[in-house]
Amino acid sequence: MTEWEFINNLSYRSQLSEEQSHFVKLIYRTKLKKVSYRFSSVLGADGQDIHVREIAQARKELVSRYALGDNCDVLVGLADELYARYKWEDCYTVTSRYCTFTSALCSRRQSFPTDDPGS
């Protein structure tokens, strides 16, 4: 069973609402490997890999519908796709954005009070 088949055959609806299951499936799709699909035989009528197209559509929906343009999972998925397509400068831009975003999160997390009374 391929990674793609596994993600598509999970029983999301048995544990989640329809909206939640759709969201989780979109997130999972953005995490699928991009490189292995570049050489697959699942091509659409336009000659493009169907899986790569569906991964990009999942990311677009996460950005437009759920406003997750700065979400770490979405950014890593985009960077992974750009890297697999040899778009080094675009990949660098996305990874730089990711690093800026995560370093801001880390600095905020360090400023939170701890539950430890000894600190």
Secondary structure by P-SEA (a helix, b strand, c coil): ccaaaaaaaccccccccaaaaaaaaaaaaaaccccccccccccccccccaaaaaaaaaaaaaaacccccccaaaaaaaaaaaaaacaaaaaaaaaaaaaaaaaaaaaaaaacccccccc
